[in-house]
């Protein structure tokens, strides 16, 4: 997981410090999946598409964006599966190497 933390030396008035925390976790894939499903349902019906094509966008841009989002979902999914496998493997190793208590 990627994490970025920043502390500002000049805090807002009345506070001693200011901080920002940004985290990247594979659970974001669930949100992307839900958005993808909703987008797919609307795009199949061409809902609101006329507003965008009327402003000069091409229908193919939506297809490409959806494809990019699906690639992102698949990438997060593969990372999640890899993390899960690594966690199970390390748990099994610690169980095997842990001394038994009587």
Backbone as XML, in Angstrom:
<?xml version="1.0"?>
<chain id="A" units="angstrom">
  <residue number="1" name="UNK">
    <atom name="N" x="0.836" y="-1.187" z="0.000"/>
    <atom name="CA" x="0.000" y="0.000" z="0.000"/>
    <atom name="C" x="0.876" y="1.243" z="0.000"/>
  </residue>
  <residue number="2" name="UNK">
    <atom name="N" x="0.499" y="2.190" z="-0.800"/>
    <atom name="CA" x="1.227" y="3.451" z="-0.864"/>
    <atom name="C" x="0.593" y="4.443" z="0.095"/>
  </residue>
  <residue number="3" name="UNK">
    <atom name="N" x="1.427" y="5.144" z="0.830"/>
    <atom name="CA" x="0.938" y="6.122" z="1.789"/>
    <atom name="C" x="1.790" y="7.381" z="1.676"/>
  </residue>
  <residue number="4" name="UNK">
    <atom name="N" x="1.153" y="8.524" z="1.701"/>
    <atom name="CA" x="1.854" y="9.818" z="1.664"/>
    <atom name="C" x="1.328" y="10.653" z="2.819"/>
  </residue>
  <residue number="5" name="UNK">
    <atom name="N" x="2.235" y="11.133" z="3.644"/>
    <atom name="CA" x="1.872" y="11.976" z="4.771"/>
    <atom name="C" x="2.656" y="13.274" z="4.678"/>
  </residue>
  <residue number="6" name="UNK">
    <atom name="N" x="2.017" y="14.390" z="4.992"/>
    <atom name="CA" x="2.699" y="15.685" z="4.974"/>
    <atom name="C" x="2.288" y="16.490" z="6.202"/>
  </residue>
  <residue number="7" name="UNK">
    <atom name="N" x="3.258" y="17.155" z="6.791"/>
    <atom name="CA" x="2.990" y="18.042" z="7.922"/>
    <atom name="C" x="3.393" y="19.443" z="7.493"/>
  </residue>
  <residue number="8" name="UNK">
    <atom name="N" x="2.486" y="20.396" z="7.688"/>
    <atom name="CA" x="2.734" y="21.783" z="7.290"/>
    <atom name="C" x="3.269" y="22.575" z="8.481"/>
  </residue>
  <residue number="9" name="UNK">
    <atom name="N" x="4.384" y="23.289" z="8.265"/>
    <atom name="CA" x="4.989" y="24.106" z="9.332"/>
    <atom name="C" x="4.138" y="25.326" z="9.689"/>
  </residue>
  <residue number="10" name="UNK">
    <atom name="N" x="3.305" y="25.752" z="8.765"/>
    <atom name="CA" x="2.475" y="26.931" z="9.004"/>
    <atom name="C" x="1.021" y="26.463" z="9.068"/>
  </residue>
  <residue number="11" name="UNK">
    <atom name="N" x="0.518" y="26.196" z="10.273"/>
    <atom name="CA" x="-0.844" y="25.674" z="10.419"/>
    <atom name="C" x="-1.902" y="26.764" z="10.262"/>
  </residue>
  <residue number="12" name="UNK">
    <atom name="N" x="-3.151" y="26.352" z="10.109"/>
    <atom name="CA" x="-4.245" y="27.334" z="10.084"/>
    <atom name="C" x="-4.309" y="28.089" z="11.416"/>
  </residue>
  <residue number="13" name="UNK">
    <atom name="N" x="-4.858" y="29.272" z="11.384"/>
    <atom name="CA" x="-4.945" y="30.121" z="12.574"/>
    <atom name="C" x="-5.682" y="29.369" z="13.698"/>
  </residue>
  <residue number="14" name="UNK">
    <atom name="N" x="-5.072" y="29.361" z="14.874"/>
    <atom name="CA" x="-5.693" y="28.731" z="16.037"/>
    <atom name="C" x="-5.275" y="27.282" z="16.251"/>
  </residue>
  <residue number="15" name="UNK">
    <atom name="N" x="-4.483" y="26.726" z="15.350"/>
    <atom name="CA" x="-4.034" y="25.344" z="15.501"/>
    <atom name="C" x="-2.519" y="25.290" z="15.602"/>
  </residue>
  <residue number="16" name="UNK">
    <atom name="N" x="-2.010" y="24.218" z="16.210"/>
    <atom name="CA" x="-0.563" y="24.092" z="16.368"/>
    <atom name="C" x="0.097" y="23.506" z="15.125"/>
  </residue>
  <residue number="17" name="UNK">
    <atom name="N" x="-0.607" y="22.639" z="14.407"/>
    <atom name="CA" x="-0.019" y="22.067" z="13.198"/>
    <atom name="C" x="-1.124" y="21.609" z="12.252"/>
  </residue>
  <residue number="18" name="UNK">
    <atom name="N" x="-0.740" y="21.345" z="11.024"/>
    <atom name="CA" x="-1.663" y="20.876" z="10.004"/>
    <atom name="C" x="-1.033" y="19.664" z="9.339"/>
  </residue>
  <residue number="19" name="UNK">
    <atom name="N" x="-1.819" y="18.652" z="9.044"/>
    <atom name="CA" x="-1.287" y="17.438" z="8.423"/>
    <atom name="C" x="-2.243" y="16.939" z="7.348"/>
  </residue>
  <residue number="20" name="UNK">
    <atom name="N" x="-1.676" y="16.222" z="6.389"/>
    <atom name="CA" x="-2.457" y="15.607" z="5.318"/>
    <atom name="C" x="-2.030" y="14.155" z="5.199"/>
  </residue>
  <residue number="21" name="UNK">
    <atom name="N" x="-2.984" y="13.279" z="5.022"/>
    <atom name="CA" x="-2.689" y="11.863" z="4.867"/>
    <atom name="C" x="-3.437" y="11.350" z="3.647"/>
  </residue>
  <residue number="22" name="UNK">
    <atom name="N" x="-2.723" y="10.738" z="2.729"/>
    <atom name="CA" x="-3.335" y="10.152" z="1.537"/>
    <atom name="C" x="-2.892" y="8.695" z="1.475"/>
  </residue>
  <residue number="23" name="UNK">
    <atom name="N" x="-3.827" y="7.792" z="1.384"/>
    <atom name="CA" x="-3.500" y="6.371" z="1.322"/>
    <atom name="C" x="-4.062" y="5.731" z="0.065"/>
  </residue>
  <residue number="24" name="UNK">
    <atom name="N" x="-3.358" y="4.738" z="-0.430"/>
    <atom name="CA" x="-3.807" y="3.988" z="-1.607"/>
    <atom name="C" x="-3.926" y="2.539" z="-1.184"/>
  </residue>
  <residue number="25" name="UNK">
    <atom name="N" x="-5.127" y="2.006" z="-1.266"/>
    <atom name="CA" x="-5.375" y="0.650" z="-0.825"/>
    <atom name="C" x="-6.142" y="-0.084" z="-1.917"/>
  </residue>
  <residue number="26" name="UNK">
    <atom name="N" x="-5.966" y="-1.380" z="-1.985"/>
    <atom name="CA" x="-6.632" y="-2.143" z="-3.040"/>
    <atom name="C" x="-8.147" y="-2.191" z="-2.874"/>
  </residue>
  <residue number="27" name="UNK">
    <atom name="N" x="-8.672" y="-1.779" z="-1.737"/>
    <atom name="CA" x="-10.121" y="-1.786" z="-1.552"/>
    <atom name="C" x="-10.824" y="-0.759" z="-2.440"/>
  </residue>
  <residue number="28" name="UNK">
    <atom name="N" x="-10.079" y="0.172" z="-3.022"/>
    <atom name="CA" x="-10.667" y="1.160" z="-3.932"/>
    <atom name="C" x="-11.247" y="0.474" z="-5.159"/>
  </residue>
  <residue number="29" name="UNK">
    <atom name="N" x="-10.783" y="-0.743" z="-5.428"/>
    <atom name="CA" x="-11.279" y="-1.512" z="-6.568"/>
    <atom name="C" x="-12.795" y="-1.714" z="-6.468"/>
  </residue>
  <residue number="30" name="UNK">
    <atom name="N" x="-13.314" y="-1.873" z="-5.258"/>
    <atom name="CA" x="-14.755" y="-2.073" z="-5.080"/>
    <atom name="C" x="-15.537" y="-0.848" z="-5.550"/>
  </residue>
  <residue number="31" name="UNK">
    <atom name="N" x="-15.029" y="0.334" z="-5.245"/>
    <atom name="CA" x="-15.677" y="1.566" z="-5.691"/>
    <atom name="C" x="-15.626" y="1.671" z="-7.213"/>
  </residue>
  <residue number="32" name="UNK">
    <atom name="N" x="-14.455" y="1.404" z="-7.798"/>
    <atom name="CA" x="-14.323" y="1.449" z="-9.255"/>
    <atom name="C" x="-15.262" y="0.445" z="-9.921"/>
  </residue>
  <residue number="33" name="UNK">
    <atom name="N" x="-15.401" y="-0.734" z="-9.339"/>
    <atom name="CA" x="-16.295" y="-1.755" z="-9.904"/>
    <atom name="C" x="-17.742" y="-1.276" z="-9.891"/>
  </residue>
  <residue number="34" name="UNK">
    <atom name="N" x="-18.147" y="-0.679" z="-8.781"/>
    <atom name="CA" x="-19.523" y="-0.178" z="-8.677"/>
    <atom name="C" x="-19.777" y="0.935" z="-9.690"/>
  </residue>
  <residue number="35" name="UNK">
    <atom name="N" x="-18.824" y="1.837" z="-9.838"/>
    <atom name="CA" x="-18.959" y="2.920" z="-10.812"/>
    <atom name="C" x="-19.017" y="2.350" z="-12.228"/>
  </residue>
  <residue number="36" name="UNK">
    <atom name="N" x="-18.204" y="1.337" z="-12.490"/>
    <atom name="CA" x="-18.186" y="0.710" z="-13.810"/>
    <atom name="C" x="-19.539" y="0.085" z="-14.158"/>
  </residue>
  <residue number="37" name="UNK">
    <atom name="N" x="-20.133" y="-0.589" z="-13.183"/>
    <atom name="CA" x="-21.455" y="-1.190" z="-13.406"/>
    <atom name="C" x="-22.503" y="-0.118" z="-13.705"/>
  </residue>
  <residue number="38" name="UNK">
    <atom name="N" x="-22.482" y="0.959" z="-12.928"/>
    <atom name="CA" x="-23.449" y="2.036" z="-13.127"/>
    <atom name="C" x="-23.225" y="2.721" z="-14.470"/>
  </residue>
  <residue number="39" name="UNK">
    <atom name="N" x="-21.956" y="2.949" z="-14.820"/>
    <atom name="CA" x="-21.649" y="3.561" z="-16.101"/>
    <atom name="C" x="-22.132" y="2.673" z="-17.239"/>
  </residue>
  <residue number="40" name="UNK">
    <atom name="N" x="-21.845" y="1.369" z="-17.139"/>
    <atom name="CA" x="-22.247" y="0.434" z="-18.188"/>
    <atom name="C" x="-23.748" y="0.445" z="-18.420"/>
  </residue>
  <residue number="41" name="UNK">
    <atom name="N" x="-24.511" y="0.466" z="-17.328"/>
    <atom name="CA" x="-25.971" y="0.489" z="-17.450"/>
    <atom name="C" x="-26.449" y="1.757" z="-18.151"/>
  </residue>
  <residue number="42" name="UNK">
    <atom name="N" x="-25.858" y="2.900" z="-17.813"/>
    <atom name="CA" x="-26.279" y="4.157" z="-18.430"/>
    <atom name="C" x="-25.797" y="4.267" z="-19.877"/>
  </residue>
  <residue number="43" name="UNK">
    <atom name="N" x="-24.582" y="3.796" z="-20.130"/>
    <atom name="CA" x="-24.016" y="3.904" z="-21.476"/>
    <atom name="C" x="-24.762" y="3.007" z="-22.466"/>
  </residue>
  <residue number="44" name="UNK">
    <atom name="N" x="-25.202" y="1.838" z="-22.003"/>
    <atom name="CA" x="-25.983" y="0.944" z="-22.885"/>
    <atom name="C" x="-27.272" y="1.625" z="-23.338"/>
  </residue>
  <residue number="45" name="UNK">
    <atom name="N" x="-27.855" y="2.439" z="-22.469"/>
    <atom name="CA" x="-29.094" y="3.154" z="-22.819"/>
    <atom name="C" x="-28.820" y="4.496" z="-23.482"/>
  </residue>
  <residue number="46" name="UNK">
    <atom name="N" x="-27.527" y="4.851" z="-23.592"/>
    <atom name="CA" x="-27.105" y="6.137" z="-24.173"/>
    <atom name="C" x="-27.646" y="7.315" z="-23.351"/>
  </residue>
  <residue number="47" name="UNK">
    <atom name="N" x="-27.813" y="7.077" z="-22.043"/>
    <atom name="CA" x="-28.333" y="8.117" z="-21.158"/>
    <atom name="C" x="-27.345" y="9.271" z="-21.047"/>
  </residue>
  <residue number="48" name="UNK">
    <atom name="N" x="-27.826" y="10.467" z="-21.251"/>
    <atom name="CA" x="-27.060" y="11.711" z="-21.147"/>
    <atom name="C" x="-25.942" y="11.850" z="-22.184"/>
  </residue>
  <residue number="49" name="UNK">
    <atom name="N" x="-25.790" y="10.871" z="-23.063"/>
    <atom name="CA" x="-24.701" y="10.894" z="-24.037"/>
    <atom name="C" x="-24.827" y="12.092" z="-24.978"/>
  </residue>
  <residue number="50" name="UNK">
    <atom name="N" x="-26.041" y="12.473" z="-25.312"/>
    <atom name="CA" x="-26.250" y="13.588" z="-26.248"/>
    <atom name="C" x="-25.652" y="14.900" z="-25.729"/>
  </residue>
  <residue number="51" name="UNK">
    <atom name="N" x="-25.609" y="15.062" z="-24.402"/>
    <atom name="CA" x="-25.033" y="16.283" z="-23.848"/>
    <atom name="C" x="-23.534" y="16.375" z="-24.163"/>
  </residue>
  <residue number="52" name="UNK">
    <atom name="N" x="-22.874" y="15.248" z="-24.091"/>
    <atom name="CA" x="-21.420" y="15.223" z="-24.309"/>
    <atom name="C" x="-21.064" y="15.247" z="-25.789"/>
  </residue>
  <residue number="53" name="UNK">
    <atom name="N" x="-21.810" y="14.495" z="-26.593"/>
    <atom name="CA" x="-21.525" y="14.498" z="-28.029"/>
    <atom name="C" x="-21.877" y="15.855" z="-28.636"/>
  </residue>
  <residue number="54" name="UNK">
    <atom name="N" x="-22.853" y="16.519" z="-28.051"/>
    <atom name="CA" x="-23.219" y="17.854" z="-28.507"/>
    <atom name="C" x="-22.122" y="18.880" z="-28.236"/>
  </residue>
  <residue number="55" name="UNK">
    <atom name="N" x="-21.284" y="18.602" z="-27.262"/>
    <atom name="CA" x="-20.171" y="19.499" z="-26.925"/>
    <atom name="C" x="-18.878" y="19.094" z="-27.641"/>
  </residue>
  <residue number="56" name="UNK">
    <atom name="N" x="-18.962" y="18.077" z="-28.501"/>
    <atom name="CA" x="-17.801" y="17.711" z="-29.306"/>
    <atom name="C" x="-17.093" y="16.425" z="-28.917"/>
  </residue>
  <residue number="57" name="UNK">
    <atom name="N" x="-17.562" y="15.755" z="-27.876"/>
    <atom name="CA" x="-16.924" y="14.487" z="-27.513"/>
    <atom name="C" x="-17.408" y="13.382" z="-28.441"/>
  </residue>
  <residue number="58" name="UNK">
    <atom name="N" x="-16.566" y="12.389" z="-28.609"/>
    <atom name="CA" x="-16.910" y="11.244" z="-29.435"/>
    <atom name="C" x="-17.331" y="10.091" z="-28.526"/>
  </residue>
  <residue number="59" name="UNK">
    <atom name="N" x="-18.252" y="9.289" z="-28.987"/>
    <atom name="CA" x="-18.733" y="8.143" z="-28.222"/>
    <atom name="C" x="-17.585" y="7.178" z="-27.897"/>
  </residue>
  <residue number="60" name="UNK">
    <atom name="N" x="-16.604" y="7.117" z="-28.767"/>
    <atom name="CA" x="-15.464" y="6.221" z="-28.577"/>
    <atom name="C" x="-14.642" y="6.622" z="-27.349"/>
  </residue>
  <residue number="61" name="UNK">
    <atom name="N" x="-14.646" y="7.888" z="-26.983"/>
    <atom name="CA" x="-13.913" y="8.336" z="-25.797"/>
    <atom name="C" x="-14.473" y="7.690" z="-24.529"/>
  </residue>
  <residue number="62" name="UNK">
    <atom name="N" x="-15.786" y="7.498" z="-24.482"/>
    <atom name="CA" x="-16.409" y="6.841" z="-23.340"/>
    <atom name="C" x="-16.031" y="5.366" z="-23.289"/>
  </residue>
  <residue number="63" name="UNK">
    <atom name="N" x="-16.015" y="4.726" z="-24.437"/>
    <atom name="CA" x="-15.630" y="3.320" z="-24.508"/>
    <atom name="C" x="-14.182" y="3.141" z="-24.053"/>
  </residue>
  <residue number="64" name="UNK">
    <atom name="N" x="-13.322" y="4.026" z="-24.490"/>
    <atom name="CA" x="-11.909" y="3.950" z="-24.105"/>
    <atom name="C" x="-11.731" y="4.209" z="-22.606"/>
  </residue>
  <residue number="65" name="UNK">
    <atom name="N" x="-12.437" y="5.178" z="-22.072"/>
    <atom name="CA" x="-12.347" y="5.478" z="-20.641"/>
    <atom name="C" x="-12.826" y="4.288" z="-19.813"/>
  </residue>
  <residue number="66" name="UNK">
    <atom name="N" x="-13.908" y="3.651" z="-20.263"/>
    <atom name="CA" x="-14.419" y="2.475" z="-19.546"/>
    <atom name="C" x="-13.407" y="1.334" z="-19.601"/>
  </residue>
  <residue number="67" name="UNK">
    <atom name="N" x="-12.777" y="1.165" z="-20.744"/>
    <atom name="CA" x="-11.751" y="0.139" z="-20.896"/>
    <atom name="C" x="-10.570" y="0.410" z="-19.958"/>
  </residue>
  <residue number="68" name="UNK">
    <atom name="N" x="-10.168" y="1.668" z="-19.857"/>
    <atom name="CA" x="-9.077" y="2.037" z="-18.949"/>
    <atom name="C" x="-9.440" y="1.744" z="-17.496"/>
  </residue>
  <residue number="69" name="UNK">
    <atom name="N" x="-10.694" y="2.020" z="-17.141"/>
    <atom name="CA" x="-11.133" y="1.755" z="-15.780"/>
    <atom name="C" x="-11.158" y="0.252" z="-15.499"/>
  </residue>
  <residue number="70" name="UNK">
    <atom name="N" x="-11.574" y="-0.543" z="-16.465"/>
    <atom name="CA" x="-11.577" y="-2.000" z="-16.299"/>
    <atom name="C" x="-10.149" y="-2.522" z="-16.127"/>
  </residue>
  <residue number="71" name="UNK">
    <atom name="N" x="-9.200" y="-1.959" z="-16.863"/>
    <atom name="CA" x="-7.790" y="-2.339" z="-16.696"/>
    <atom name="C" x="-7.311" y="-2.024" z="-15.280"/>
  </residue>
  <residue number="72" name="UNK">
    <atom name="N" x="-7.709" y="-0.871" z="-14.763"/>
    <atom name="CA" x="-7.337" y="-0.466" z="-13.419"/>
    <atom name="C" x="-7.937" y="-1.421" z="-12.379"/>
  </residue>
  <residue number="73" name="UNK">
    <atom name="N" x="-9.187" y="-1.781" z="-12.561"/>
    <atom name="CA" x="-9.854" y="-2.724" z="-11.658"/>
    <atom name="C" x="-9.123" y="-4.065" z="-11.670"/>
  </residue>
  <residue number="74" name="UNK">
    <atom name="N" x="-8.777" y="-4.541" z="-12.857"/>
    <atom name="CA" x="-8.069" y="-5.821" z="-12.960"/>
    <atom name="C" x="-6.695" y="-5.761" z="-12.309"/>
  </residue>
  <residue number="75" name="UNK">
    <atom name="N" x="-6.022" y="-4.629" z="-12.447"/>
    <atom name="CA" x="-4.709" y="-4.479" z="-11.831"/>
    <atom name="C" x="-4.813" y="-4.503" z="-10.308"/>
  </residue>
  <residue number="76" name="UNK">
    <atom name="N" x="-5.765" y="-3.756" z="-9.750"/>
    <atom name="CA" x="-5.967" y="-3.781" z="-8.305"/>
    <atom name="C" x="-6.374" y="-5.174" z="-7.832"/>
  </residue>
  <residue number="77" name="UNK">
    <atom name="N" x="-7.191" y="-5.860" z="-8.622"/>
    <atom name="CA" x="-7.626" y="-7.209" z="-8.261"/>
    <atom name="C" x="-6.444" y="-8.171" z="-8.206"/>
  </residue>
  <residue number="78" name="UNK">
    <atom name="N" x="-5.543" y="-8.088" z="-9.181"/>
    <atom name="CA" x="-4.387" y="-8.980" z="-9.182"/>
    <atom name="C" x="-3.455" y="-8.676" z="-8.014"/>
  </residue>
  <residue number="79" name="UNK">
    <atom name="N" x="-3.314" y="-7.396" z="-7.655"/>
    <atom name="CA" x="-2.491" y="-7.027" z="-6.503"/>
    <atom name="C" x="-3.124" y="-7.554" z="-5.228"/>
  </residue>
  <residue number="80" name="UNK">
    <atom name="N" x="-4.440" y="-7.446" z="-5.121"/>
    <atom name="CA" x="-5.143" y="-7.936" z="-3.931"/>
    <atom name="C" x="-4.968" y="-9.443" z="-3.785"/>
  </residue>
  <residue number="81" name="UNK">
    <atom name="N" x="-5.069" y="-10.178" z="-4.904"/>
    <atom name="CA" x="-4.893" y="-11.630" z="-4.852"/>
    <atom name="C" x="-3.461" y="-11.975" z="-4.446"/>
  </residue>
  <residue number="82" name="UNK">
    <atom name="N" x="-2.485" y="-11.241" z="-4.954"/>
    <atom name="CA" x="-1.083" y="-11.470" z="-4.611"/>
    <atom name="C" x="-0.860" y="-11.202" z="-3.119"/>
  </residue>
  <residue number="83" name="UNK">
    <atom name="N" x="-1.417" y="-10.104" z="-2.604"/>
    <atom name="CA" x="-1.288" y="-9.793" z="-1.176"/>
    <atom name="C" x="-1.923" y="-10.878" z="-0.321"/>
  </residue>
  <residue number="84" name="UNK">
    <atom name="N" x="-3.079" y="-11.364" z="-0.753"/>
    <atom name="CA" x="-3.776" y="-12.417" z="-0.025"/>
    <atom name="C" x="-2.945" y="-13.696" z="0.014"/>
  </residue>
  <residue number="85" name="UNK">
    <atom name="N" x="-2.347" y="-14.040" z="-1.118"/>
    <atom name="CA" x="-1.499" y="-15.235" z="-1.195"/>
    <atom name="C" x="-0.284" y="-15.082" z="-0.300"/>
  </residue>
  <residue number="86" name="UNK">
    <atom name="N" x="0.333" y="-13.909" z="-0.322"/>
    <atom name="CA" x="1.520" y="-13.675" z="0.506"/>
    <atom name="C" x="1.168" y="-13.735" z="1.989"/>
  </residue>
  <residue number="87" name="UNK">
    <atom name="N" x="0.007" y="-13.200" z="2.359"/>
    <atom name="CA" x="-0.419" y="-13.217" z="3.755"/>
    <atom name="C" x="-0.660" y="-14.645" z="4.221"/>
  </residue>
  <residue number="88" name="UNK">
    <atom name="N" x="-1.346" y="-15.446" z="3.395"/>
    <atom name="CA" x="-1.599" y="-16.841" z="3.758"/>
    <atom name="C" x="-0.300" y="-17.622" z="3.885"/>
  </residue>
  <residue number="89" name="UNK">
    <atom name="N" x="0.636" y="-17.381" z="2.970"/>
    <atom name="CA" x="1.914" y="-18.076" z="2.999"/>
    <atom name="C" x="2.691" y="-17.737" z="4.255"/>
  </residue>
  <residue number="90" name="UNK">
    <atom name="N" x="2.737" y="-16.446" z="4.619"/>
    <atom name="CA" x="3.477" y="-16.058" z="5.822"/>
    <atom name="C" x="2.785" y="-16.586" z="7.077"/>
  </residue>
  <residue number="91" name="UNK">
    <atom name="N" x="1.457" y="-16.655" z="7.090"/>
    <atom name="CA" x="0.726" y="-17.201" z="8.227"/>
    <atom name="C" x="1.014" y="-18.690" z="8.368"/>
  </residue>
  <residue number="92" name="UNK">
    <atom name="N" x="1.032" y="-19.398" z="7.251"/>
    <atom name="CA" x="1.331" y="-20.828" z="7.288"/>
    <atom name="C" x="2.747" y="-21.068" z="7.784"/>
  </residue>
  <residue number="93" name="UNK">
    <atom name="N" x="3.699" y="-20.261" z="7.336"/>
    <atom name="CA" x="5.088" y="-20.408" z="7.790"/>
    <atom name="C" x="5.196" y="-20.183" z="9.286"/>
  </residue>
  <residue number="94" name="UNK">
    <atom name="N" x="4.544" y="-19.143" z="9.800"/>
    <atom name="CA" x="4.645" y="-18.861" z="11.229"/>
    <atom name="C" x="3.968" y="-19.954" z="12.047"/>
  </residue>
  <residue number="95" name="UNK">
    <atom name="N" x="2.920" y="-20.566" z="11.512"/>
    <atom name="CA" x="2.257" y="-21.663" z="12.203"/>
    <atom name="C" x="3.174" y="-22.876" z="12.239"/>
  </residue>
  <residue number="96" name="UNK">
    <atom name="N" x="3.861" y="-23.131" z="11.157"/>
    <atom name="CA" x="4.752" y="-24.281" z="11.065"/>
    <atom name="C" x="5.970" y="-24.091" z="11.966"/>
  </residue>
  <residue number="97" name="UNK">
    <atom name="N" x="6.533" y="-22.890" z="11.990"/>
    <atom name="CA" x="7.771" y="-22.658" z="12.744"/>
    <atom name="C" x="7.527" y="-22.271" z="14.197"/>
  </residue>
  <residue number="98" name="UNK">
    <atom name="N" x="6.301" y="-21.980" z="14.581"/>
    <atom name="CA" x="6.030" y="-21.589" z="15.961"/>
    <atom name="C" x="6.146" y="-22.813" z="16.878"/>
  </residue>
  <residue number="99" name="UNK">
    <atom name="N" x="6.804" y="-22.642" z="18.019"/>
    <atom name="CA" x="6.880" y="-23.767" z="18.951"/>
    <atom name="C" x="5.521" y="-24.012" z="19.589"/>
  </residue>
  <residue number="100" name="UNK">
    <atom name="N" x="5.245" y="-25.254" z="19.856"/>
    <atom name="CA" x="3.968" y="-25.589" z="20.486"/>
    <atom name="C" x="4.043" y="-25.347" z="21.977"/>
  </residue>
  <residue number="101" name="UNK">
    <atom name="N" x="2.951" y="-24.872" z="22.519"/>
    <atom name="CA" x="2.879" y="-24.647" z="23.968"/>
    <atom name="C" x="2.078" y="-25.766" z="24.593"/>
  </residue>
  <residue number="102" name="UNK">
    <atom name="N" x="2.512" y="-26.207" z="25.727"/>
    <atom name="CA" x="1.790" y="-27.290" z="26.432"/>
    <atom name="C" x="0.818" y="-26.740" z="27.417"/>
  </residue>
</chain>
